[in-house]
Amino acid sequence: MNNNFEQNNSAELKISRLGLSEQKSAEQNLDVRFQLISRLNPLTSNGADLEDTILQILRETIKDQ
């Protein structure tokens, strides 16, 4: 049970490190989320190869040439 508390505390810490907070308005937190998203590059991120493979499989499945 202690482990569950530690996980929740860890999640809250990670969220606060991102700049999100209950003390901020919904609009302010949305701005923070948009800033985070704008820094992501799906072509060069750590998961880019996996995402490309998934999209290739999807294209084959729906027969999209």
N, C-alpha and C positions, 0 to 999 in steps of 0.2 A: 504494500500500500504506500509505503514511503516513496517507492520508485515512481508511482503515478504522480505524486505531488512534485517530485523533482522534474518530471517531464513537463508538467504544466508550468512550473516556474521557469524552466528552460525556454518553453515556447513564448512566454510573456517577455522574457529577456530578449529573445531573437526579434520579436515584433517591435519592441521599443528601440532596438538598435537600427531598425529600418527607418525609424522616424515616425512610426504610427503610434497614436496615443488616444486613450479614451478622453483625455482632456482637450483634444483638438476637435474641431467641428467636423462633420462628415465631409464637407467641402475641402477642408485642409488635408484630411487623410486621403481623400481622392486625389488631390494634387500630388501628394507624396507617392501614391501608387502609380500615377501617370509618369512621374519622374523615374521611378524604378523601371517601368516598362520601356521607356524611351532609351534606356541604357542597354537593353537586351538586343543582341544581334543573332537572329536565328540561324544565320549562315556560318557564324564563327564561334558560337557558344559551346560549352562542354557537351551538350546533347545533340549537336548539329548532325553528326553522323547517324545517330539513332533516328532522329526525326526524318532525315532524308530516306532512310531505309523504310520506315513506316509509310511515308508518302509514296514511295515506289511500289510497295506491296498494294497499297490502296488503289493506285492507278491501274495496276495489273488486274486487280479484282473487279474494278468497274469498267475495265477495258477502255481506259482513256489513253489515247495515243497522243 
